[in-house]
Amino acid sequence: MPLMTDVSRLSDRVLMGPGPSNPYPEVVLAMGRPMLGHLDPEFIALLDETNGRLREVFRTTNSLTFPISATGSAGMEAAFVNVIRPGDVAVVGVNGVFGERMCDVAGRCGAEVVRVEADWGQPIDPQALLDAHPSPAVIAIVHAETSTGVRNDVACLGTAKRDALLVVDCVTSLAGIPVEIDGWGVDLAYSGTQKCLGAPPGLAPFTASERAVERIVPRPQSWYLDLNMIAAYVTGGGARAYHHTAPISMIFALHAALGAVLDEGLEAAWARHRECGEALQAGLQALGFELFAAEGHRLPELTSVWVPLDRLPNGMDEAGARRWLLDCYGIEVGGGLGPVAGRVWRVGCMGHTARMRNVTLLLGALEELLGS
Ligand SMILES: Cc1ncc(COP(=O)(O)O)c(C=O)c1O
C-alpha cells in the first residue's frame, strides 16, 4: 500500500514567511466556485473586471494589464523577453536574490547586463542606476527585495530614465506599500498573488505602458509569454482568441482578493501593512532582536532580522527555532537566503496575515522561546 497523505489533517498555519501569506477568507471561498469555461461570457466578464481592478491597484490606465497564468517569476521573464533585442543594454539593480535573478533572465534574453550593486540589507542608489550607462534599453529594479526586506526607491527613476524602459518587480510591494505605475513612469511591472494581494501563488499580475507595447519585439523567444498573443485573449473585446486555458479558479481567487483590497481601500490596506510592520519591528527590537535591513528602507510587509543564536535554548539552531514556532504555534517564518542563510529570518506580514493579532501571537511565542 503506498503511503497516502491524510489531507484532512493538514495544518492551518499562520503564514508569516516571505510568501505565501494567508489568503483572505473570501478568496478561499471564491476558489471553490463551480468551474466555468475560459471562453464563457460570464468568465470573460469576470476577467475584464479583474483586469480593471488590477489597474486600480497598480494605479495605471495601461490597457495591457492582466494576470499572467504563472507565478511571479513568469512576470519577470515576460517583462524582459518581450522587449530585449540581442545586444541591448539592461541596467539592473542588484542587492539581493531577485535583482540577481533579473540579471540572469535579462542575460538569457540576449541583453548586455550592467549591474549596479549594493550590499545585502542596503538600498540601491537610484542615481547610480541612472548613471550606469548613457543609453540603456532597459533599467530594472526590484521594488521590495524579499531576500533582504529592503525597499528600493522607484519614484525618482521614471522622470530621469530618458529613452529606457523602466521595469519594476512589484512582487512583494503591490497592495502592501504605495505603488504608482503611471505616477512613477514605470513601463513594465509584475507582481505575484501570494504576497500582499492575499491570494494563493499562481498568477503574475502584469502591466505594460504604451511605450513598452510599441517596443515589443516581433517574435519573442518565449511562445507562452508572447504579450501580443496573450493580449488577443485577455484584452480582445468581443472576439477572444484562444491562446492557453486560463486558470479559472485562480482568476476567481484574484478577483476576490482585489475586491477585498479595494473594499477596504487601497490606502487603508497600505496603512494596515505599515502599522503591523512597525509594531512587529518595534516588538522584535524590544525583545533584543537586531533588524537587518537599513533604517529608512525597511519594508513593513517583510521584516528581516538577525537571529539571536546565542539566546536560543539548549543549543537550538536557527532552523530548530523556526521548527519550534511551527510545531508549538503553527507559525511559519522564513529563513535567510544567500550570504545570510542560517543567520537571518524573514518575517512576512502580508495580505490577510497583516493583522495585529498575528503580530502579537508571534511576539508572544518568541518571548516564550527566548525566555525573556
Ligand atoms: C521580489 C520577488 N520577485 C520575484 C519572485 C518570484 O516569484 P514566484 O516565486 O511567485 O515565481 C519573488 C518570490 O518570492 C519575489 O519575492
The ligand as an ORCA input file, in Angstrom:
! r2SCAN-3c Opt
* xyz 0 1
  C      10.774     40.144     -5.311
  C      10.405     38.834     -5.938
  N      10.481     38.705     -7.264
  C      10.147     37.555     -7.873
  C       9.718     36.459     -7.153
  C       9.362     35.192     -7.857
  O       8.019     34.907     -7.667
  P       7.459     33.407     -7.698
  O       8.148     32.663     -6.610
  O       5.994     33.613     -7.451
  O       7.750     32.850     -9.035
  C       9.618     36.550     -5.767
  C       9.172     35.404     -4.954
  O       9.245     35.383     -3.775
  C       9.973     37.771     -5.150
  O       9.874     37.898     -3.828
*
